[in-house]
Amino acid sequence: MSKQPRQLSLGAFLMAGGHHVAAWRHPDVQANPLDFSSYKRTAQIAEAALFDAIFVADSVAASTDAIASHTSRSVYFEPLTLLAALSAVTERIGLISTVTTSYNEPYHVARKFASLDHLSGGRCGWNLVTSDAAAEAYNFGRDAHIPHAERYARAREFHKVVTGLWDSWADDAFGRDKEAGQFYEPTKLHVLNHVGEHFNVQGPLNVARSPQGRPVIVQAGSSETGRELAAETAEVVFTAQTSLAKAQAFYADLKGRLAQFGRREDSLKIMPGVFVVVGQSTSEAREKFEQFQELVEPQVGVALLGRMLGNFDLSGYPLDGPLPELPLTENGQQSRQKLLTELAGAENLTLAQLGRRIAGGRGHYSLIGTASDIADELQAWFEGRAADGFNVLVPHLPAGLEDVANYVVPELQRRGLFRTQYQGSTLREHLGLSRPANQFF
C-alpha cells in the first residue's frame, strides 16, 4: 500500500476586519470588530476551503494611546467565547485560541479548553503565549510586565499543570451505570496535587478527558527560550520568517531540538505566517494592496512598529530618519524585534517606511500576486523544509480569505499539496498528530 504523500496544513488567522492596520477604513470592510456575522462568514469560508483551523490571537489590554483612536484594535471579542460560538456554526474546522500564561491561572485555562474541545467534538487548540504587551500588567495588579526569563519559567510550569489537569480522568472513567447507581469509577480518577515555584494546584479537573485526549498545544515564540519551550511542549509552532533561507534555518533548528525530549520530527508542525494578497494578475494584486497602503497614516504605522519592537515609544523620532538603536526588549517579543531590526537595515528603510511596510503582515512574509505565483512560493517553502504548512493572514476579512479559498487553494489542490476533503473530524486528525496517551492511566 503506497504511503500518502505529504500535504501541507493551512490555518486562517482571524482578526476583526483583517490584518492590515488600516483595513477598517476600506469600503468593503465591516468596521465594527464585534460583528459576529463577519466572523461566522469567515469561519465558514475557511471550512468550505478545507483549512485545518481558524486561529484567533488575543491581548488582555485595550490600546488607548493617542494613536489608538485611529485604529480598530482597541476592542475585540474574548477569543474562547468567540470560538465557542463559531463551534456551533461549523462542523469540521479546528479552533485555535491564544491564551496567555502570564495573566491567567492553569485551572481556568484547563477547564475552558477542555470544555471547548467537548463542545466542538475535538477541534480545539491552545496557543500558549507569554504576554508581551506592557499594558496588560496594569490590569492584573502589577506595576511592570513580567521579565522575559521569568515569563517562560512560569509558562513551562503552567503547561505542566494544565496537561496534568487534562489527564485527571481516564478515558473510560465515566461508566454512568444507572442500574448500579455508579456514575464514575473512583480508581480512574487522578488528583494532581501539584506544588511548584509558581503554582499550587490540587485538582482534579471538573471536566472529563476531552475527545482529542487533550487540545492541541500551539506556540509562537521564536527566541532561544521560546524555541526550547516549543521543542519540549508544542505540537504546532506559528512563526514569522522573512525569507526561505531564514525559514529553513528556523525549521532545521527547531526540528533538531526534538530528539533531546524524545520526540519525533513529525510530532511538531511548523507553520510560518504568510500575508497573502491574490489577484487575477500581479498588477491587480498590487493594486489591491496599495488601496490599503494609501489608508495608512504614518503615525499609525510607527506606533504599530513600536509595539511590535517591544513596547517602545517612537513618536519622538523623525519619520524620515532611520530606526533608532534600541535595547533588547525585556517585555516584548525578542524574536520579532530582531526580525524587524534586520529588515530595516537590509532595505535601508526610514522609520515611516518600516511602519508602512509592516502595516499588513506585521513582519510576516508577504506574497502579493496571482494564485500560481503564491502557490509557487508556498510549494518551495513546503518542499524545501522551511514549513509544514502556513498560517494565512489577509489584509481584509472575509473578502481577502475568500480570494485565497477561490484561487490559491484550488491551485494547491491541483498540485497535490492540499487535501480535497477532510479525512477526519478532529484538529489532531487534520494535522496528522497522534492522540496522546493519558500520563496517569
N, C-alpha and C positions, 0 to 999 in steps of 0.2 A: 504494500500500500504506500503510495507516494506521500511524502510529507507536505503538509500545507505550506505554500510559500509565505514567507514573512510579509506581513502587511502593516502599514503604519496606523497609528491612532490619531484621532482628531478631537480636540476639546474646543468648545466655543466659549470664549472668555466674555461673559456678560458684564456690561457696565451701562448704567442708565444713559440712554441717548446714544452711546457709542464711546469709543476710546479717544477720539480726538478731543482735545480740551475745549475746542470751540464748537463741538457737534451740536450742542443745544441751540445754537444760533442759526443752524441750517434750516431752510424752509421745509425739508422733508422729515424733520425730526420732531417727535413729541417731546416738548421741553420739560414736562413735568416728570421728575425722576421717580415719583411714587405712583406712576400709572401702571397698574398691574397688567392691563391688556397688552401693552407693548412687550413686557417680559414673557407673557403667555405665548404671543405670536412668535417671538424669537426662539423660545424653547421648542416649540412645535416645528419650526423651520429646521432647527438643528436635528431634531429626532427624525424627521422625514428624510433628511440627508444622511442618516445613519451615523452621526457623530457618536463617539464614545461617551462624552459627557458635556454638560454645561458647567461652567465654573464662575463663582461669584467671590470677589475679593471683599475686604472689609477694613474699616477703621472704627475705633470706639471714641472718636472725637470729631467734632464738626470743624470745618475750615471757616474761620471768621475774621481773617486779616483783611487789610484794605483791598487786596486783590480778589478775595474770595467772592465778593459780590458780583464779579464779572464772569464767574464760572458757575456750573451746576453741581459742583462737588461738595456742597455743604450738607445736603440731606440725601439719604438713601435708605432703602429697606434694611432691616436686620436680616442677614442672609439666611439663617436657618428657618426663620419664619417664611421668607420668600420661597425657599426651596420646598418647604412642606406644602405650600400652596401649589407650586409647579408640579409636585409629585402627583397631584390629583388630576392634572390635565395632560399628563404624559404617561407613557407606559413602559418604555424600554431604556431611555437615555439616562446615563449616570448623572448624579447631582453632587457636585463638589463645592464645599464652602470653606472659606478661610475663617478660622477662629484662633485668636492669639492665646499663647500660653502665659503672656506677661500679665494680663489683667482678667483672668478667669480662674476658676477652681476646677481641678480634674474631675470631681464627681459630676458637676454641672455638664461639662463637655461630654463625658462618657454617656451620661443619661440622654442628652439631646441627640447625639449622633446615633446611638442605638435605637432610639425611638424613630428617627427619620429612616433608618435602614429598614425597620419593620414596616413603617407606613408606605415606603416606596417599593417594597418587595426585593430589597437587597441592592439598592442602586446608589448608595451614598458614599462619599469620601470626605475626609477631613484634611484640609490644607493647614498643617501645623506651622505656625509662624511665631516669631518673637517680634513684638511690636517695634516699629521704627519711627512712628510719628510722635514727636516730643510732646504734643498737646495731650496725648492720651493719659499721661501720668497725672495730670491735674484733675482728671475725673475719678481717680481712684486713690485719693489721699496722699499722693506723693508730690514732692516739690521738684523732682527731677526724674528723668527717664532712667530705667534700669540699665546699667552699663552692659556693653556687648557680651563680654565673657560670662557675666552672671546670668544674662538672659538665656544663654544657651545651656548653662548648667541647670537652670530651672526647667528649661524645655525638655532636657533629656529625662529628668526625673518625672516631669509631668506626663510624658509619653509612657513611661513605665507604669505609672499609676493608672492611667486611662486604659491601657491594654490589659492590665491586670483586672480592672473592674469589668471590662467587656467579657472576660472569661470567668465571671462569678458563678455561672451556671453551666453544667454540662449540656450538650445539645439535646439530650433526651431526659433532662431533669423533670420536665413537666408532663407527667402521665395523665393528669386530670381525670383520675378514676372516680367517676361519680358513684359507682356502686360501692366501692370500698371507702369512699369519703376522703381519699388522699389526693391532694392537688399536685404536690411535687414530692420527689424522693429526697429526703434530707441528706443522704450521703452524696448527692450530686450537686451540692452547694459548697462553694469555697468562699471563706471570709478572708479578705485580703490582708488586713492588719498591717498596712504599710506605715513604717516610721522612717522618715528621711530628713535630709537637710532642709528641704523647702516645704514638705507636706507630711501630715499625719492623717491617714485615711483608713478607716476601719473596713468599710464595705459591709455586705455585698451590694452590687448594683441592683436597683429595683426594676430592671428591665431584663428580660430573658436574652440569652445569646442571640445575636442578630442573624438574619438569613445568610449573610456573607461570612459568618464566623466573627468577623469584625469589619467595620468600614475600612475602605482603602486609605492608607496613610500617604498624604502628598506633602511635599515640602518645596520651598522656593529659595532657600538660602544658598548662595554660591561662594561665600567667603570660606576661608580654610576651616573655621569652626563649623560653618553650615554644611560643608561637604562631609565632614566627619560624622555629623549627626545624621545626615541623609544616608550615608553608606551603612550606618548601623540600623536605622529605623524606617527609612522611607521606602515606599513601593512605586511612587511616581515623583519625579522632580520637574518642576517648572523652572526655567532658567532664561535669562536674557543674554544672548550672544550676538555679536555684530558681524561675524564673518564665518565662513565654512571652516577655516583653519582653527579659529578660536573655539568653535563649537566642537570640532573633532578633539582638540586638546582637553576640553572640559569633559567630554564623553569618555575618553580614554582614562582620564584621571579618576573620575568618579566610579566607573565600572571596575577599575583596577583596585579600588579600596574594598570591594565587597568581600573578597576572599578572606580577609582578616577577621570578618564577622561570620564566616561560614556560610556565605551566601553565593548563589549562582548569578551569573550576569543577567539572565532573563527575569530575575526576581525584582528588578528595578527598571522602570521605563523612564527614559529621559525625553522630555517634551519641551523644547525651546519655544518661547513665544515668537510669533511672526505676525507682523502688521500687514494686512492684505487689502489692496485696492485693485479690483479687477474691472477691465473694460473690454469691449469688442476689439479695440486696437490699443496700442501702447499710448497713443496720443489721447484717446478718450479716457483712459485710466488716469493719466497725469492731469488732465483737465478736471476730473472728479476730485482728485486730491487737492489741487490748487484752490478749488472752491472752499475747502475747509481752511487751508493755509491763509487765505485772504481774510478770514474772520478772526485770526489770532491777534490779539492786542499784545504788543511787545512786552509790557509789564506782566501780563498773564503768563506768557511763555517763560520769562525769567523767574517768576515766583514758583512755577512748577519745577523748573530746573533746580532752584534752591532746595525745595522739598526733596527732590529725588537724590540730590547730592548728599543729603544727611541733615536736613533741617537747618540750612544756612540762610541768612537774610542777605540777598544780593542786591537789594534795592539801592544801595549807596554807590554801586559801581557803574561806570559808564556803559551804556548799551552797546556802543561801538568799540569797546575795549575787549581784551582777552578775558577768558575765565581766570579769576584770581587764584593764586595758590592757596589751597585750603588745607587745614589739618585733617588727619584721618578722623572720620566721624566715629564717635563713641556710641551715639544714639541711633544712627541711621543704618542704611544698608551699605556696608563697606564694599561689597562686590559691585553694586550699582554706581557708587562714587568712582571706583576705579574705571569702570566701563566708560562713563561719561567724560571723565578727565582725559582718557586716552583718545576718545572720539574728537574732543575739542582740539587736542594737539595734532592729531593725524590730519585733520582737514582745515586746520588754522581758522577755526570759527570764532567769531565775536560772541559776546555774551548773548546778544539778541538773536544771532543766527543759531546758536546752540539751543536756546529756548524754543525757537520756532521749529528746529529740526526734531525735537523730541515731543512736539505738541500732539502728534498722532500716536506713536508707539511707545513713548517714554523710554527710549533706548533699545527697544526690541528691533530685531532685524526687519527691515521693511521691503515688501515686494509690491511694486506698482507696475501692472502690465496686463497682458492677456492671460487667459486661463492656461494656455500652453506654456507661456513664459514662467508663470508661477509654479506650475506642476514640474517644470524642468528643475527649478531650484529646490523644491521640496524633495524631489526624487534624488537629486545629487546629495543633499544632506542625509537623507534616509539611507541610501545605499553606500554612502561614504562614511558610515559610522560616526555621524555627528548628531543623530537623533533617532529615537524610536517612534516619534510622532511629533505633533505640533499643537500648541495652544494658540488658537487663532483669534487675533484682535482685528476688528474692522473699525473704520472711522465713525460710522453711524449705524444704529440699530433701530429696527430689524433689517432695513434695506441692504446694508452692506453685507450682512451674513446671507441674505437671500441671493446676492450675486455669487458668493462663494459656493452656496448649495447648488445653484443652477448651472454654473460654468466650471468651477475648479474641481468639485467633487466628481462629476461625470468624467472629466479628463483623467483624474487619478484612477477611477474605476476602469477606464479603457486600458490603462497601463498595467492593470492587475495589482495596483498598490493599495487599494482600499476596498473594503467589503461592499458587496451588493445586497446583502441582507444581514440582519442581526442573527448571530448563531446562538446566542444565549440571552438570558434575561437580567443578569446582574452586572454591575460595573466590573467586578473581577473577571467575569467571563468575557466582556468586551475587550478588556486589556490583556487577556491571556495570563492572568495572575491566579495562583492556586488559592484555595480556601485554607486559611491557616488552622492548624490543629489547636485545640484548647490546651494551654500550657499547664493546666492543673488536672485535667482528666484524660 
